[in-house]
Amino acid sequence: MNDIPMSSLSFKFMGLFFKFRDLLTSPTKFLERTGIGPGWNVLDYGCGTGSYSIPAAQLVGPMGKVYAADIHPLAINEVQKRAITKGLGNIYTILTDSKTELSDASIDLVLLFYVLHDFRDPDLILAEVERVLKTGGLLAIMDHRFDRDKVISTISHATKRLKPRKSENGKKKKILLIFSKQP
């Protein structure tokens, strides 16, 4: 992701912005559009403050797991605090700039929400995403800076096994594209 370190104050402002954004557009509603269900294993790559990690953990229930990955230690700390506050024991945090250390083909759904445009080396991260996704697993992308064609171009440049499954345009140039891992 970006090489620019974020100060604690900048991170707090970002967190406030996310809280406001989440009041306007429900993270749970976006997650429900992916088909997420009980018992799923989810990787929220670029999790930030956990806007999607927390509701994902609630939707997958105690039999599912959510891995919240981010490059920033403040993000990881915030997700851990929020998980404890909500009493969620199924969220696991990963501090990383690309590798997750998750097992091959262990994830049902990967979320790349509002982060694809920030990746310094999207090919490296998308290769990791492809490695951890189960066959038939889903990659959900929402980005406010890339249009549909740019998202598809970035994905297809990095991997040939992720194919668009369905596409839905959201409000204010938000895009939710869902890709499925093909055998």
Beta strands, then each sheet from edge to edge (+ up, - down):
strand 1: 41-45
strand 2: 65-70
strand 3: 91-95
strand 4: 107-113
strand 5: 133-142
strand 6: 162-169
strand 7: 175-181
sheet 1: 3+ 2+ 1+ 4+ 5+ 7- 6+
end
